Amino acid sequence: MQKVLCLVVALASLATISFAQTITETFGTGDNAFTMDFVTIGNPNNVADTTGFPNPAGSVNYIYRIGKYEVSREMINKANIAGGLNIQMYVFTDPDRNANKKPASAINWDEGAKFVNWLNTSTGNTVAYKFDQNGNFQIWSVSDSGYDAKNLFRNSLARYYLPNDDEWYKAAYGSPDGAWFNYPTGSNTAPEAVSGGTIANTAVYGQSIIADVDNAGGLSAYKTMAQGGNLREWIETAFDKINDTANEDRVIRGGPWYNAVNNLDSSNRFGAPPALEENRNGFRVAMLPKKFLLQVNYDSAKGGVIINPLMNQFIEGTIVTVTAIPNAGYCFSSWSGASSASSNALSLLMDSDKTVTVAFTEDNSDSDGDRLSNYQELVIYGTNPLAKDSNSDSIEDGQAVALGYSPTFNFSALISHLQSHPPTGLYTASQMQDMAIGELVLTKDANGAFVLNYDIEQSTDLQTWTPYQALSLPLTRLPTDKAFVRIKAKQ
């Protein structure tokens, strides 16, 4: 890297988009506060899977997030208190199955929808699902704000919701690189049956007990847990995939803790009435990330920036790299605003609208030692900051400026002519040896130093001259070999 240019080569690929893989959201307050972990499902516009059911399945053209774990009993209990939801869960005879970290079971579709509605309203967002004053689910109408003709179940302005068929399928059986798996453990071979734990390619099925939501087997390729095993899960989508009738059957997938492994694979998809309450049914929550703006201020006359990825808006959790690139003759100085990083490249986690400003400064270093700064050479004079004599004319750039000339003017032809055809009394220092100029004698010693030797004589008739004083004057301040020397009588 050439220090003189104060430049940094940007190596970031513009095709790379990085996200915070898992984020944690907090709901409720005080004793009724709880958190939910969400994983990012990227790779938008992925190719659908054609080996499972339905066929095709799992293609989603946007980035979204889905709960890493199933909704727990503790979450329902706290939401019931905070929001007055009155959601009823199954009460097992074994008290351990009713513990806070066990999945909320015997939840019907409507109750899951009311839970996510509370998640929205408690955080200042729009409800996802429409219920009338009697608590009955209704489809959205064209006059409703947030109406989406492609999905009459969900309000398009909502942030939290039940995952639809393709969203749930992609998180369970898909992968960030676009590959598809038969099981929601990132594998094409059946997972090992376990009663709990987090070992890869294990799942809670064929068991007599239910596992805690965060201890229910290995993860999917997208890092979700128990999309197969522990409980079956409600999905937003109608079984016929049209979403046009309030009470039509909804999709339910995943297989409970006591069923066989075939309930876990990608070809198993069931339908059930939304009011169905069974102790094997639970759910998880999905969410659409917020979008934020990034403003980067800089003086284009002094430099620019590379923003990676380059977008109009950034999905919440996107990690953005901003690299300051100074123009020739300038250096990166500092960042201000959302970052005060000392390096010219900074990373920003987009969790709000952000503004950063980059400052560039003149490069006042002198890389070639010609007494001109790199800024002067590159911006003012257009000379080479890595060469003392940019145009190789035997006159250094800084010396030319000191003498009042442009360092880009080329003296080569003139110097060549004078060296081959020196006029009387005009010599370069390298040409001078001991020589007489009239009655003056200019001597040059072994070290290249000059001495001017002369006599002052006196006369009364201009015919006869007698010595008056002999003088030797060391010439210690002569210019270098790249200048000219002449001796003339003072007028």
Beta strands, then each sheet from edge to edge (+ up, - down):
strand 1: 18-19
strand 2: 22-27
strand 3: 34-41
strand 4: 64-67
strand 5: 130-131
strand 6: 137-138
strand 7: 160-161
strand 8: 192-193
strand 9: 202-203
strand 10: 232-238
strand 11: 250-253
strand 12: 270-272
strand 13: 281-282
strand 14: 286-287
strand 15: 291-292
strand 16: 294-297
strand 17: 303-308
strand 18: 314-315
strand 19: 318-326
strand 20: 330-337
strand 21: 345-349
strand 22: 354-362
strand 23: 427-428
strand 24: 435-437
strand 25: 440-444
strand 26: 450-458
strand 27: 466-475
strand 28: 484-485
sheet 1: 1+ 19- 17+
sheet 2: 1+ 19- 21+
sheet 3: 2+ 3- 4+ 14- 7+
sheet 4: 5+ 6-
sheet 5: 8+ 9+
sheet 6: 12+ 11- 10+ 13+
sheet 7: 15+ 18-
sheet 8: 16+ 22+ 20-
sheet 9: 23+ 28-
sheet 10: 24+ 25- 26+ 27-
end
